[in-house]
Amino acid sequence: MMIWLKKCLYAEKEKQIVPFYLTMFYWRKFSEKTNKSQEISIKDINIYIIQRIIILLFKWILFEILYRWLTNNIPEIPEGIYPVRIFNWITKGIPALTTFLLFYYAVTTFFVTIMLSLGYDLFLIINGIFLRYLITLKDEKSILFFEKQHMKHIKEWCISMMYDTNHMFRYPYLSTSPRDLWSFRWQLFLNESFKELAYLPARNLFINRSKNFRDAIGVLAAFTMSAILHEYLIFVLFNKFSFDNFFFFTSHGIILVIWESIFGSIKENEERSFKRIFLRWSMMMMIILFTLPGFVEPFVRHPRWVASSVFSSYTRDPSLNFNFSKFFKL
């Protein structure tokens, strides 16, 4: 909505103000097809819907299995937020976490990925069913307050949503760089918003500086905005303060800037080498695992899950809740 309002504000002519629904899902690819509405048949849509239903059922079963395991194997979480525990580990040699705790956080992150993608997959199925209905309509027919030209745009949008749009979560565990993770594989729904509302404004403040410096400032601004948004989300959900997510996202912003300054100049043919890809993937996995507690712990500490299972329910031990009085203890 903010992106659409910005386009309306700076539009020089009324015809430049496009409908709001055409600005949604900015991570879509530009299709090379022409007359797509004439190329897609009811049979194609039926096959697509069946495929998405199968994928949805598979993810749902996996979701239930992971939910059951996670709720039955809740570990004891060390006191204090993760950045403070890292400081204690460096200065006093006190372990910040255990091997099982790290494994538990990794499984939890995979579980969250499945949980968030389920809603998107369900939307794709609904989109396919709606598109199937639109294709059966005559071109001159309108629905509710949508005129003929509106119906054409909506039909094209639904087709693009099905065939040209990347999934919100494109195998984030296969990321080979911070940019690959945050720009192409994780929560792409918010990518354009952070770019429009944080990256570009911060970058433009230093228009007279070098490109690398401006890009770095923009990246740090976008990740800081994401960190604040997640901290606000945690406070709204759990009514508690936690700076773990702030540490996680700002750390990844700094890591992205450093990574790009080191590896950004490597040629494409060198990047496609299997050894380089595997090395980068290994490095990225170590970075993710090291920072992962900052992302997961605020949610795991809470006595109830954000998600709910159809077959399972449980009550969390209140003793595992976050103790704010011990927040600043070193």
Secondary structure as UniProt FT lines:
FT   HELIX           2..9
FT   HELIX           14..16
FT   HELIX           20..23
FT   TURN            26..27
FT   HELIX           36..39
FT   HELIX           42..72
FT   HELIX           82..92
FT   HELIX           99..136
FT   TURN            139..140
FT   TURN            144..145
FT   HELIX           148..163
FT   HELIX           172..174
FT   HELIX           178..184
FT   HELIX           188..190
FT   HELIX           191..194
FT   HELIX           195..199
FT   HELIX           200..204
FT   TURN            205..208
FT   HELIX           211..238
FT   HELIX           244..263
FT   TURN            264..265
FT   HELIX           268..271
FT   HELIX           274..300
FT   HELIX           318..320
FT   HELIX           324..326
FT   TURN            327..328
//
